[in-house]
Amino acid sequence: MKIAIAQVNLTVGHIKHNQQIILSTIKQAQRKNIELLVFPELTVCGYLPEDLLYHQQFIDDCVASVKTIAESCHDICVVIGFPRNHPNEPEKKHNSAAFIQNGKLRLIYDKHQLPNYLVFDEHRYFTKGSHAGIIETEIKGNAYKFAINICEDIWNDAKIVQQQAKAKPDWLINISASPYASGKIGSRIRMLQKRCKDNNANLVYCNMVGGQDELVFDGTSVIINNEGEVLAQCQTFAEELLIFDSNSSSKQIAKRLGRQAEIYQALKLSTSDYFHKNGFKKAIICLSGGIDSALTAAIAVDALGAENITGLLLPSKFSSTHSIDDALQLAKNLAIKTHTIPIEPLHAGFEETLTPIMQDYFQNLTDENIQARIRGVLAMSFANNQNAILLSTGNKSEIAVGYSTLYGDMAGGFAIIKDLFKQQVYELCEYRNAISPVIPKNTIDKPPSAELHPEQKDSDSLPEYEQLDAILKAYIHDFQDAEQIASLGHDLTLVKKILKMVDCNEYKRQQAALGPRVTKMAFGKDRRMPITNGYPHNY
């Protein structure tokens, strides 16, 4: 049997565009005499359309698209995902899969297990299904039995898969939209292998690829036999029509990416898709000479092209010569244009204007934050004028503890590295420089500094990033509290200070630009904390 996996990059809500991709893929498969073609979850509308699902016209348009697609399915079986109303209770909706053959919807299966954790909110929109998902059919004179299920159905207890396996299907077919997180690809494939071995079943697993707001889907679709052996595997972070002949003994397994390459490609694809799917080409980046803006610029160039990136240098009286030189060298290495606008005249004007109404203009962080906000205004104004998106350059460590200025360096429409801890930023810079040395060595080697007052270093306000990142991971990723974190070898007083900083800066994070999710617990849809929060976490 000739099977094809359509690992396609779709756009949420763009039904006509998605339909064109689907029809083009079907024609390509027909030319190659494919017998079974499998698409990812919610193919016609993309994953997840969120509150678009409350609009009945949206559901109607999705169903109409499936019927149009079905008309083109001659001499081929196609499995495709779409949302639909419950047939008897139309106020309810299903996340469904259709098995199409010779122009007809032979079977519609509704997803049983609706995930409602981390980034998933499917209970908000869908009702669980009850259909067994088994279809028996004839293809070119041969009888086949297929068992169809959707994404979460094959995870956790996988009860529906166990029930389907008892019917001894020739193939389990799982259509999926499983978003990426570092380390997840390997664990996902191992889980799928275990499902096949435990249930003595062959599997066709099609996962979505592409960026959707903060989510990025890696693809890495697979075909696995009943012994848990991977027979075919698609590329990671790339569209592909993988063709597999079940009568052939040859394997088609794409090479897996290394850990740093995987994360880098996730950020690159997410950035490219966010811009292109939202109709933008150009990006603006404030280049400070520091490591965060350097990595952001490198990824942006790789994702969008150097011709579409402009770097802004906005030095103050506290900016060091080496930082300006590092920023200019980075721009030269990346072949991006730059503009330099000294902020000191504006900075002095703010001090002169505000001093008469303030008892102490330099009290707290007023003067430092004004410098950051001047830069934010200038950068946003230039981005607005150029019809470009300003890229925010903050990393997860700094965003976690509030080491950033609201409406200042947090300004922007997309934050490429917001889910990278500081140590990961260094690691990715080393990875990118191993491809070609674009990030200046001095940028990597020098102590990080915001340069908002004389001789400032990050370590004046924060512990060393190696220690800070470990504390933050334990608190944010593993939900450990102060005493538990201290038991890992950290000073309890320091731990309590860091936890308080995290909690007190929730209001900033909820106003921050979105960015790619690449860890198991990103700020945003993953970690949902109240801003007004009186729980002390044993500080």
VEXMARVO-975500 format. One line per field, with one value per residue (C-alpha): residue number from 1; residue in three letters; x, y, z. Coordinates in steps of 0.05 Angstrom, whole numbers, padded with zeros to 5 digits. Layout:
BEGIN
num	c(NUM / ...)
residu	c(ALA / ...)
c1	c(X / ...)
c2	c(Y / ...)
c3	c(Z / ...)
end
This chain:
BEGIN
num	c(1 / 2 / 3 / 4 / 5 / 6 / 7 / 8 / 9 / 10 / 11 / 12 / 13 / 14 / 15 / 16 / 17 / 18 / 19 / 20 / 21 / 22 / 23 / 24 / 25 / 26 / 27 / 28 / 29 / 30 / 31 / 32 / 33 / 34 / 35 / 36 / 37 / 38 / 39 / 40 / 41 / 42 / 43 / 44 / 45 / 46 / 47 / 48 / 49 / 50 / 51 / 52 / 53 / 54 / 55 / 56 / 57 / 58 / 59 / 60 / 61 / 62 / 63 / 64 / 65 / 66 / 67 / 68 / 69 / 70 / 71 / 72 / 73 / 74 / 75 / 76 / 77 / 78 / 79 / 80 / 81 / 82 / 83 / 84 / 85 / 86 / 87 / 88 / 89 / 90 / 91 / 92 / 93 / 94 / 95 / 96 / 97 / 98 / 99 / 100 / 101 / 102 / 103 / 104 / 105 / 106 / 107 / 108 / 109 / 110 / 111 / 112 / 113 / 114 / 115 / 116 / 117 / 118 / 119 / 120 / 121 / 122 / 123 / 124 / 125 / 126 / 127 / 128 / 129 / 130 / 131 / 132 / 133 / 134 / 135 / 136 / 137 / 138 / 139 / 140 / 141 / 142 / 143 / 144 / 145 / 146 / 147 / 148 / 149 / 150 / 151 / 152 / 153 / 154 / 155 / 156 / 157 / 158 / 159 / 160 / 161 / 162 / 163 / 164 / 165 / 166 / 167 / 168 / 169 / 170 / 171 / 172 / 173 / 174 / 175 / 176 / 177 / 178 / 179 / 180 / 181 / 182 / 183 / 184 / 185 / 186 / 187 / 188 / 189 / 190 / 191 / 192 / 193 / 194 / 195 / 196 / 197 / 198 / 199 / 200 / 201 / 202 / 203 / 204 / 205 / 206 / 207 / 208 / 209 / 210 / 211 / 212 / 213 / 214 / 215 / 216 / 217 / 218 / 219 / 220 / 221 / 222 / 223 / 224 / 225 / 226 / 227 / 228 / 229 / 230 / 231 / 232 / 233 / 234 / 235 / 236 / 237 / 238 / 239 / 240 / 241 / 242 / 243 / 244 / 245 / 246 / 247 / 248 / 249 / 250 / 251 / 252 / 253 / 254 / 255 / 256 / 257 / 258 / 259 / 260 / 261 / 262 / 263 / 264 / 265 / 266 / 267 / 268 / 269 / 270 / 271 / 272 / 273 / 274 / 275 / 276 / 277 / 278 / 279 / 280 / 281 / 282 / 283 / 284 / 285 / 286 / 287 / 288 / 289 / 290 / 291 / 292 / 293 / 294 / 295 / 296 / 297 / 298 / 299 / 300 / 301 / 302 / 303 / 304 / 305 / 306 / 307 / 308 / 309 / 310 / 311 / 312 / 313 / 314 / 315 / 316 / 317 / 318 / 319 / 320 / 321 / 322 / 323 / 324 / 325 / 326 / 327 / 328 / 329 / 330 / 331 / 332 / 333 / 334 / 335 / 336 / 337 / 338 / 339 / 340 / 341 / 342 / 343 / 344 / 345 / 346 / 347 / 348 / 349 / 350 / 351 / 352 / 353 / 354 / 355 / 356 / 357 / 358 / 359 / 360 / 361 / 362 / 363 / 364 / 365 / 366 / 367 / 368 / 369 / 370 / 371 / 372 / 373 / 374 / 375 / 376 / 377 / 378 / 379 / 380 / 381 / 382 / 383 / 384 / 385 / 386 / 387 / 388 / 389 / 390 / 391 / 392 / 393 / 394 / 395 / 396 / 397 / 398 / 399 / 400 / 401 / 402 / 403 / 404 / 405 / 406 / 407 / 408 / 409 / 410 / 411 / 412 / 413 / 414 / 415 / 416 / 417 / 418 / 419 / 420 / 421 / 422 / 423 / 424 / 425 / 426 / 427 / 428 / 429 / 430 / 431 / 432 / 433 / 434 / 435 / 436 / 437 / 438 / 439 / 440 / 441 / 442 / 443 / 444 / 445 / 446 / 447 / 448 / 449 / 450 / 451 / 452 / 453 / 454 / 455 / 456 / 457 / 458 / 459 / 460 / 461 / 462 / 463 / 464 / 465 / 466 / 467 / 468 / 469 / 470 / 471 / 472 / 473 / 474 / 475 / 476 / 477 / 478 / 479 / 480 / 481 / 482 / 483 / 484 / 485 / 486 / 487 / 488 / 489 / 490 / 491 / 492 / 493 / 494 / 495 / 496 / 497 / 498 / 499 / 500 / 501 / 502 / 503 / 504 / 505 / 506 / 507 / 508 / 509 / 510 / 511 / 512 / 513 / 514 / 515 / 516 / 517 / 518 / 519 / 520 / 521 / 522 / 523 / 524 / 525 / 526 / 527 / 528 / 529 / 530 / 531 / 532 / 533 / 534 / 535 / 536 / 537 / 538 / 539)
residu	c(MET / LYS / ILE / ALA / ILE / ALA / GLN / VAL / ASN / LEU / THR / VAL / GLY / HIS / ILE / LYS / HIS / ASN / GLN / GLN / ILE / ILE / LEU / SER / THR / ILE / LYS / GLN / ALA / GLN / ARG / LYS / ASN / ILE / GLU / LEU / LEU / VAL / PHE / PRO / GLU / LEU / THR / VAL / CYS / GLY / TYR / LEU / PRO / GLU / ASP / LEU / LEU / TYR / HIS / GLN / GLN / PHE / ILE / ASP / ASP / CYS / VAL / ALA / SER / VAL / LYS / THR / ILE / ALA / GLU / SER / CYS / HIS / ASP / ILE / CYS / VAL / VAL / ILE / GLY / PHE / PRO / ARG / ASN / HIS / PRO / ASN / GLU / PRO / GLU / LYS / LYS / HIS / ASN / SER / ALA / ALA / PHE / ILE / GLN / ASN / GLY / LYS / LEU / ARG / LEU / ILE / TYR / ASP / LYS / HIS / GLN / LEU / PRO / ASN / TYR / LEU / VAL / PHE / ASP / GLU / HIS / ARG / TYR / PHE / THR / LYS / GLY / SER / HIS / ALA / GLY / ILE / ILE / GLU / THR / GLU / ILE / LYS / GLY / ASN / ALA / TYR / LYS / PHE / ALA / ILE / ASN / ILE / CYS / GLU / ASP / ILE / TRP / ASN / ASP / ALA / LYS / ILE / VAL / GLN / GLN / GLN / ALA / LYS / ALA / LYS / PRO / ASP / TRP / LEU / ILE / ASN / ILE / SER / ALA / SER / PRO / TYR / ALA / SER / GLY / LYS / ILE / GLY / SER / ARG / ILE / ARG / MET / LEU / GLN / LYS / ARG / CYS / LYS / ASP / ASN / ASN / ALA / ASN / LEU / VAL / TYR / CYS / ASN / MET / VAL / GLY / GLY / GLN / ASP / GLU / LEU / VAL / PHE / ASP / GLY / THR / SER / VAL / ILE / ILE / ASN / ASN / GLU / GLY / GLU / VAL / LEU / ALA / GLN / CYS / GLN / THR / PHE / ALA / GLU / GLU / LEU / LEU / ILE / PHE / ASP / SER / ASN / SER / SER / SER / LYS / GLN / ILE / ALA / LYS / ARG / LEU / GLY / ARG / GLN / ALA / GLU / ILE / TYR / GLN / ALA / LEU / LYS / LEU / SER / THR / SER / ASP / TYR / PHE / HIS / LYS / ASN / GLY / PHE / LYS / LYS / ALA / ILE / ILE / CYS / LEU / SER / GLY / GLY / ILE / ASP / SER / ALA / LEU / THR / ALA / ALA / ILE / ALA / VAL / ASP / ALA / LEU / GLY / ALA / GLU / ASN / ILE / THR / GLY / LEU / LEU / LEU / PRO / SER / LYS / PHE / SER / SER / THR / HIS / SER / ILE / ASP / ASP / ALA / LEU / GLN / LEU / ALA / LYS / ASN / LEU / ALA / ILE / LYS / THR / HIS / THR / ILE / PRO / ILE / GLU / PRO / LEU / HIS / ALA / GLY / PHE / GLU / GLU / THR / LEU / THR / PRO / ILE / MET / GLN / ASP / TYR / PHE / GLN / ASN / LEU / THR / ASP / GLU / ASN / ILE / GLN / ALA / ARG / ILE / ARG / GLY / VAL / LEU / ALA / MET / SER / PHE / ALA / ASN / ASN / GLN / ASN / ALA / ILE / LEU / LEU / SER / THR / GLY / ASN / LYS / SER / GLU / ILE / ALA / VAL / GLY / TYR / SER / THR / LEU / TYR / GLY / ASP / MET / ALA / GLY / GLY / PHE / ALA / ILE / ILE / LYS / ASP / LEU / PHE / LYS / GLN / GLN / VAL / TYR / GLU / LEU / CYS / GLU / TYR / ARG / ASN / ALA / ILE / SER / PRO / VAL / ILE / PRO / LYS / ASN / THR / ILE / ASP / LYS / PRO / PRO / SER / ALA / GLU / LEU / HIS / PRO / GLU / GLN / LYS / ASP / SER / ASP / SER / LEU / PRO / GLU / TYR / GLU / GLN / LEU / ASP / ALA / ILE / LEU / LYS / ALA / TYR / ILE / HIS / ASP / PHE / GLN / ASP / ALA / GLU / GLN / ILE / ALA / SER / LEU / GLY / HIS / ASP / LEU / THR / LEU / VAL / LYS / LYS / ILE / LEU / LYS / MET / VAL / ASP / CYS / ASN / GLU / TYR / LYS / ARG / GLN / GLN / ALA / ALA / LEU / GLY / PRO / ARG / VAL / THR / LYS / MET / ALA / PHE / GLY / LYS / ASP / ARG / ARG / MET / PRO / ILE / THR / ASN / GLY / TYR / PRO / HIS / ASN / TYR)
c1	c(00000 / 00026 / 00016 / 00033 / 00038 / 00021 / 00062 / 00036 / 00042 / -00028 / -00054 / -00107 / -00172 / -00149 / -00195 / -00188 / -00112 / -00111 / -00159 / -00112 / -00054 / -00096 / -00122 / -00052 / -00025 / -00081 / -00065 / 00009 / -00009 / -00055 / 00000 / 00044 / -00012 / -00018 / -00074 / -00078 / -00062 / -00062 / -00065 / -00057 / -00110 / -00160 / -00130 / -00180 / -00177 / -00110 / -00097 / -00125 / -00176 / -00197 / -00259 / -00269 / -00303 / -00359 / -00379 / -00427 / -00407 / -00336 / -00359 / -00403 / -00344 / -00300 / -00352 / -00364 / -00289 / -00287 / -00343 / -00306 / -00242 / -00280 / -00301 / -00227 / -00213 / -00218 / -00178 / -00149 / -00168 / -00156 / -00159 / -00170 / -00186 / -00240 / -00289 / -00363 / -00428 / -00455 / -00504 / -00561 / -00543 / -00517 / -00498 / -00442 / -00380 / -00331 / -00258 / -00266 / -00231 / -00262 / -00244 / -00257 / -00259 / -00281 / -00314 / -00352 / -00344 / -00344 / -00332 / -00329 / -00294 / -00298 / -00239 / -00249 / -00195 / -00197 / -00134 / -00144 / -00075 / -00016 / -00031 / -00093 / -00164 / -00205 / -00258 / -00275 / -00296 / -00309 / -00351 / -00318 / -00338 / -00362 / -00351 / -00307 / -00268 / -00264 / -00275 / -00269 / -00260 / -00233 / -00175 / -00155 / -00186 / -00154 / -00193 / -00167 / -00188 / -00168 / -00175 / -00176 / -00161 / -00138 / -00077 / -00092 / -00129 / -00062 / -00031 / -00039 / -00084 / -00102 / -00167 / -00196 / -00132 / -00135 / -00207 / -00191 / -00131 / -00177 / -00211 / -00142 / -00139 / -00086 / -00067 / -00080 / -00084 / -00071 / -00078 / -00044 / -00026 / 00027 / 00066 / 00141 / 00178 / 00251 / 00258 / 00188 / 00203 / 00241 / 00191 / 00134 / 00165 / 00181 / 00108 / 00083 / 00130 / 00103 / 00031 / 00047 / 00082 / 00031 / -00027 / 00006 / -00014 / 00018 / 00012 / 00010 / 00021 / 00015 / 00035 / 00026 / 00086 / 00093 / 00085 / 00019 / 00027 / 00069 / 00061 / 00108 / 00093 / 00153 / 00122 / 00168 / 00111 / 00125 / 00103 / 00115 / 00103 / 00071 / 00139 / 00152 / 00202 / 00203 / 00197 / 00191 / 00200 / 00190 / 00237 / 00231 / 00207 / 00197 / 00138 / 00141 / 00100 / 00129 / 00113 / 00118 / 00107 / 00086 / 00111 / 00181 / 00234 / 00270 / 00264 / 00257 / 00280 / 00300 / 00361 / 00343 / 00369 / 00414 / 00386 / 00411 / 00396 / 00325 / 00312 / 00344 / 00301 / 00239 / 00253 / 00270 / 00207 / 00163 / 00191 / 00184 / 00112 / 00091 / 00115 / 00091 / 00024 / 00009 / 00031 / 00097 / 00165 / 00209 / 00236 / 00270 / 00319 / 00352 / 00425 / 00458 / 00521 / 00495 / 00483 / 00407 / 00399 / 00455 / 00420 / 00353 / 00384 / 00418 / 00354 / 00315 / 00364 / 00362 / 00285 / 00270 / 00332 / 00384 / 00351 / 00289 / 00325 / 00345 / 00386 / 00378 / 00435 / 00408 / 00469 / 00465 / 00520 / 00528 / 00538 / 00609 / 00650 / 00660 / 00584 / 00574 / 00632 / 00604 / 00535 / 00565 / 00608 / 00547 / 00509 / 00568 / 00574 / 00499 / 00499 / 00442 / 00434 / 00436 / 00417 / 00448 / 00407 / 00440 / 00387 / 00423 / 00387 / 00320 / 00346 / 00368 / 00302 / 00263 / 00307 / 00298 / 00222 / 00210 / 00258 / 00213 / 00156 / 00198 / 00232 / 00287 / 00289 / 00340 / 00299 / 00286 / 00295 / 00263 / 00323 / 00342 / 00271 / 00266 / 00326 / 00294 / 00228 / 00260 / 00290 / 00222 / 00188 / 00241 / 00243 / 00167 / 00161 / 00211 / 00177 / 00110 / 00139 / 00171 / 00110 / 00155 / 00151 / 00198 / 00230 / 00234 / 00300 / 00287 / 00304 / 00265 / 00311 / 00304 / 00229 / 00218 / 00248 / 00225 / 00295 / 00264 / 00225 / 00152 / 00142 / 00218 / 00261 / 00197 / 00167 / 00156 / 00109 / 00147 / 00198 / 00240 / 00280 / 00229 / 00226 / 00302 / 00337 / 00402 / 00446 / 00408 / 00421 / 00496 / 00489 / 00450 / 00500 / 00556 / 00514 / 00500 / 00573 / 00593 / 00553 / 00586 / 00618 / 00568 / 00563 / 00625 / 00667 / 00669 / 00593 / 00594 / 00653 / 00638 / 00595 / 00523 / 00500 / 00440 / 00486 / 00436 / 00484 / 00560 / 00597 / 00531 / 00531 / 00472 / 00507 / 00497 / 00423 / 00420 / 00458 / 00501 / 00457 / 00476 / 00447 / 00389 / 00367 / 00369 / 00325 / 00277 / 00271 / 00255 / 00201 / 00170 / 00179 / 00175 / 00129 / 00176 / 00172 / 00226 / 00246 / 00247 / 00290 / 00338 / 00346 / 00377 / 00437 / 00414 / 00415 / 00344 / 00346 / 00367 / 00313 / 00259 / 00283 / 00281 / 00212 / 00185 / 00214 / 00180 / 00112 / 00116 / 00129 / 00070 / 00037 / 00096 / 00094 / 00020 / 00034 / 00094 / 00100 / 00087 / 00143 / 00157 / 00144 / 00204 / 00202 / 00151 / 00127 / 00128 / 00100 / 00032 / -00016 / 00025 / 00037 / -00026 / -00017 / -00060 / -00030 / -00064 / -00036 / -00029 / 00001 / 00071 / 00106 / 00143 / 00183)
c2	c(00000 / 00069 / 00117 / 00191 / 00238 / 00311 / 00350 / 00418 / 00489 / 00519 / 00587 / 00591 / 00618 / 00624 / 00570 / 00585 / 00587 / 00522 / 00491 / 00509 / 00475 / 00413 / 00408 / 00418 / 00363 / 00316 / 00327 / 00314 / 00250 / 00227 / 00236 / 00191 / 00138 / 00146 / 00103 / 00135 / 00208 / 00234 / 00307 / 00338 / 00356 / 00412 / 00416 / 00463 / 00516 / 00507 / 00494 / 00525 / 00575 / 00592 / 00636 / 00635 / 00569 / 00607 / 00636 / 00590 / 00619 / 00597 / 00525 / 00526 / 00550 / 00494 / 00441 / 00470 / 00468 / 00394 / 00379 / 00417 / 00379 / 00313 / 00326 / 00322 / 00256 / 00206 / 00141 / 00161 / 00157 / 00221 / 00233 / 00306 / 00346 / 00399 / 00426 / 00411 / 00417 / 00357 / 00324 / 00322 / 00379 / 00434 / 00480 / 00431 / 00425 / 00370 / 00367 / 00317 / 00275 / 00254 / 00192 / 00211 / 00162 / 00172 / 00239 / 00215 / 00225 / 00152 / 00163 / 00222 / 00211 / 00260 / 00268 / 00232 / 00261 / 00337 / 00367 / 00422 / 00437 / 00481 / 00515 / 00472 / 00496 / 00445 / 00436 / 00509 / 00494 / 00420 / 00362 / 00294 / 00243 / 00171 / 00141 / 00079 / 00108 / 00041 / 00037 / -00023 / -00008 / -00035 / -00002 / -00028 / -00095 / -00104 / -00101 / -00055 / -00036 / 00032 / 00060 / 00136 / 00178 / 00249 / 00275 / 00270 / 00205 / 00169 / 00202 / 00185 / 00125 / 00121 / 00083 / 00094 / 00068 / 00006 / -00006 / 00005 / -00043 / -00099 / -00095 / -00111 / -00054 / -00055 / 00016 / 00063 / 00134 / 00192 / 00264 / 00312 / 00384 / 00372 / 00435 / 00436 / 00441 / 00425 / 00350 / 00334 / 00305 / 00246 / 00232 / 00236 / 00186 / 00139 / 00144 / 00127 / 00068 / 00042 / 00050 / 00008 / -00047 / -00049 / -00053 / -00095 / -00041 / -00005 / 00071 / 00130 / 00193 / 00261 / 00323 / 00395 / 00440 / 00515 / 00575 / 00599 / 00659 / 00633 / 00560 / 00526 / 00457 / 00414 / 00363 / 00302 / 00257 / 00182 / 00114 / 00059 / -00016 / -00061 / -00077 / -00003 / 00005 / 00072 / 00058 / 00129 / 00198 / 00267 / 00325 / 00371 / 00442 / 00432 / 00418 / 00350 / 00300 / 00234 / 00174 / 00104 / 00038 / -00015 / -00069 / -00041 / -00059 / 00008 / 00061 / 00136 / 00168 / 00242 / 00259 / 00286 / 00355 / 00365 / 00400 / 00470 / 00463 / 00442 / 00502 / 00550 / 00522 / 00528 / 00602 / 00615 / 00582 / 00615 / 00683 / 00673 / 00648 / 00703 / 00756 / 00726 / 00701 / 00770 / 00806 / 00836 / 00833 / 00881 / 00879 / 00932 / 00913 / 00957 / 00936 / 00949 / 00910 / 00858 / 00784 / 00785 / 00834 / 00799 / 00731 / 00763 / 00797 / 00733 / 00693 / 00750 / 00753 / 00677 / 00678 / 00741 / 00758 / 00812 / 00860 / 00862 / 00878 / 00947 / 00957 / 01018 / 01042 / 01088 / 01104 / 01146 / 01180 / 01113 / 01071 / 01045 / 01051 / 00976 / 00965 / 01011 / 00978 / 00909 / 00929 / 00958 / 00896 / 00851 / 00891 / 00886 / 00811 / 00802 / 00852 / 00893 / 00968 / 01011 / 01080 / 01114 / 01163 / 01188 / 01195 / 01244 / 01307 / 01275 / 01246 / 01315 / 01344 / 01295 / 01310 / 01384 / 01377 / 01329 / 01355 / 01413 / 01366 / 01312 / 01316 / 01271 / 01258 / 01202 / 01166 / 01093 / 01075 / 01136 / 01160 / 01089 / 01074 / 01140 / 01121 / 01054 / 01088 / 01140 / 01082 / 01048 / 01110 / 01121 / 01048 / 01041 / 01106 / 01082 / 01014 / 01048 / 01092 / 01032 / 00986 / 00939 / 00900 / 00920 / 00858 / 00858 / 00827 / 00805 / 00735 / 00691 / 00702 / 00778 / 00776 / 00729 / 00776 / 00841 / 00862 / 00901 / 00965 / 00966 / 01009 / 01012 / 00953 / 00911 / 00950 / 00910 / 00864 / 00798 / 00772 / 00717 / 00696 / 00708 / 00634 / 00625 / 00629 / 00670 / 00608 / 00583 / 00649 / 00639 / 00567 / 00588 / 00643 / 00591 / 00546 / 00601 / 00622 / 00550 / 00557 / 00624 / 00672 / 00730 / 00747 / 00784 / 00746 / 00807 / 00807 / 00736 / 00745 / 00811 / 00815 / 00832 / 00903 / 00947 / 01008 / 01054 / 01082 / 01085 / 01018 / 00980 / 00904 / 00855 / 00821 / 00885 / 00869 / 00794 / 00732 / 00699 / 00674 / 00601 / 00604 / 00649 / 00603 / 00542 / 00576 / 00601 / 00532 / 00500 / 00552 / 00564 / 00496 / 00449 / 00489 / 00482 / 00531 / 00566 / 00511 / 00459 / 00502 / 00518 / 00443 / 00438 / 00478 / 00550 / 00603 / 00608 / 00684 / 00691 / 00642 / 00680 / 00745 / 00715 / 00685 / 00751 / 00786 / 00736 / 00745 / 00820 / 00827 / 00787 / 00853 / 00866 / 00797 / 00802 / 00865 / 00836 / 00818 / 00746 / 00701 / 00628 / 00575 / 00527 / 00502 / 00461 / 00522 / 00588 / 00654 / 00665 / 00608 / 00557 / 00593 / 00630 / 00670 / 00725 / 00795 / 00813 / 00757 / 00757 / 00687 / 00697 / 00631 / 00633 / 00694)
c3	c(00000 / -00018 / 00040 / 00042 / 00101 / 00084 / 00135 / 00116 / 00143 / 00151 / 00172 / 00226 / 00199 / 00127 / 00102 / 00027 / 00031 / 00070 / 00020 / -00037 / -00001 / 00012 / -00060 / -00088 / -00042 / -00063 / -00137 / -00123 / -00086 / -00142 / -00193 / -00151 / -00145 / -00070 / -00040 / 00029 / 00043 / 00115 / 00136 / 00207 / 00258 / 00241 / 00171 / 00139 / 00193 / 00227 / 00301 / 00345 / 00318 / 00390 / 00394 / 00319 / 00336 / 00369 / 00301 / 00265 / 00198 / 00211 / 00225 / 00163 / 00120 / 00147 / 00131 / 00062 / 00049 / 00068 / 00018 / -00036 / -00021 / -00022 / -00095 / -00115 / -00078 / -00135 / -00134 / -00067 / 00007 / 00047 / 00122 / 00139 / 00202 / 00212 / 00264 / 00259 / 00298 / 00336 / 00288 / 00339 / 00386 / 00340 / 00397 / 00412 / 00369 / 00353 / 00334 / 00277 / 00224 / 00158 / 00119 / 00046 / -00011 / -00083 / -00068 / -00007 / 00068 / 00086 / 00161 / 00209 / 00275 / 00334 / 00381 / 00448 / 00492 / 00495 / 00526 / 00576 / 00604 / 00588 / 00521 / 00507 / 00519 / 00480 / 00534 / 00522 / 00450 / 00438 / 00462 / 00466 / 00414 / 00421 / 00352 / 00349 / 00289 / 00252 / 00177 / 00130 / 00057 / -00009 / -00045 / -00113 / -00099 / -00031 / 00035 / 00090 / 00160 / 00188 / 00258 / 00261 / 00323 / 00337 / 00373 / 00449 / 00437 / 00432 / 00493 / 00567 / 00578 / 00503 / 00517 / 00448 / 00416 / 00460 / 00439 / 00366 / 00369 / 00390 / 00322 / 00291 / 00240 / 00186 / 00207 / 00264 / 00236 / 00283 / 00258 / 00304 / 00323 / 00376 / 00391 / 00401 / 00466 / 00477 / 00491 / 00469 / 00400 / 00428 / 00484 / 00434 / 00387 / 00445 / 00468 / 00398 / 00393 / 00459 / 00436 / 00374 / 00413 / 00469 / 00421 / 00366 / 00316 / 00257 / 00259 / 00211 / 00252 / 00217 / 00257 / 00237 / 00222 / 00227 / 00273 / 00302 / 00348 / 00406 / 00387 / 00337 / 00310 / 00291 / 00245 / 00254 / 00230 / 00233 / 00209 / 00260 / 00256 / 00308 / 00338 / 00353 / 00296 / 00260 / 00186 / 00161 / 00193 / 00164 / 00173 / 00233 / 00222 / 00147 / 00101 / 00068 / 00030 / 00055 / 00012 / 00042 / 00008 / 00058 / 00010 / 00010 / 00062 / 00055 / 00110 / 00100 / 00164 / 00164 / 00207 / 00275 / 00294 / 00354 / 00415 / 00398 / 00324 / 00342 / 00386 / 00335 / 00279 / 00322 / 00335 / 00262 / 00235 / 00287 / 00269 / 00194 / 00200 / 00248 / 00200 / 00135 / 00160 / 00188 / 00125 / 00149 / 00117 / 00156 / 00227 / 00270 / 00325 / 00377 / 00377 / 00445 / 00433 / 00483 / 00473 / 00473 / 00416 / 00379 / 00381 / 00363 / 00303 / 00279 / 00282 / 00249 / 00191 / 00182 / 00184 / 00144 / 00104 / 00118 / 00069 / 00114 / 00179 / 00205 / 00268 / 00311 / 00356 / 00410 / 00453 / 00517 / 00556 / 00594 / 00531 / 00526 / 00463 / 00460 / 00461 / 00402 / 00366 / 00380 / 00354 / 00290 / 00280 / 00289 / 00237 / 00189 / 00199 / 00187 / 00128 / 00157 / 00153 / 00215 / 00240 / 00301 / 00343 / 00407 / 00461 / 00506 / 00481 / 00496 / 00561 / 00585 / 00564 / 00607 / 00668 / 00658 / 00650 / 00708 / 00761 / 00783 / 00801 / 00834 / 00902 / 00875 / 00801 / 00811 / 00864 / 00851 / 00777 / 00746 / 00706 / 00683 / 00660 / 00623 / 00581 / 00563 / 00547 / 00503 / 00463 / 00462 / 00434 / 00381 / 00359 / 00357 / 00318 / 00266 / 00261 / 00251 / 00196 / 00161 / 00167 / 00206 / 00270 / 00327 / 00358 / 00433 / 00456 / 00529 / 00552 / 00600 / 00659 / 00656 / 00640 / 00699 / 00751 / 00719 / 00698 / 00641 / 00631 / 00612 / 00550 / 00544 / 00525 / 00530 / 00472 / 00408 / 00371 / 00375 / 00425 / 00393 / 00454 / 00510 / 00527 / 00530 / 00597 / 00595 / 00594 / 00534 / 00499 / 00506 / 00482 / 00420 / 00404 / 00405 / 00361 / 00311 / 00309 / 00294 / 00229 / 00213 / 00263 / 00261 / 00335 / 00359 / 00410 / 00456 / 00458 / 00485 / 00532 / 00566 / 00630 / 00611 / 00628 / 00615 / 00614 / 00647 / 00698 / 00703 / 00708 / 00713 / 00708 / 00713 / 00771 / 00812 / 00817 / 00802 / 00821 / 00767 / 00712 / 00722 / 00792 / 00774 / 00717 / 00762 / 00814 / 00760 / 00727 / 00794 / 00809 / 00740 / 00707 / 00767 / 00813 / 00872 / 00930 / 00969 / 01018 / 00963 / 00918 / 00975 / 00988 / 00919 / 00945 / 00939 / 00994 / 01023 / 01030 / 00957 / 00935 / 00971 / 00940 / 00869 / 00879 / 00904 / 00843 / 00797 / 00831 / 00834 / 00760 / 00733 / 00712 / 00665 / 00633 / 00618 / 00577 / 00541 / 00467 / 00451 / 00427 / 00410 / 00462 / 00464 / 00536 / 00574 / 00614 / 00577 / 00602 / 00570 / 00556 / 00595 / 00661 / 00683 / 00747 / 00777 / 00777 / 00842 / 00885 / 00961 / 00967 / 00997 / 00976 / 01043 / 01027)
end
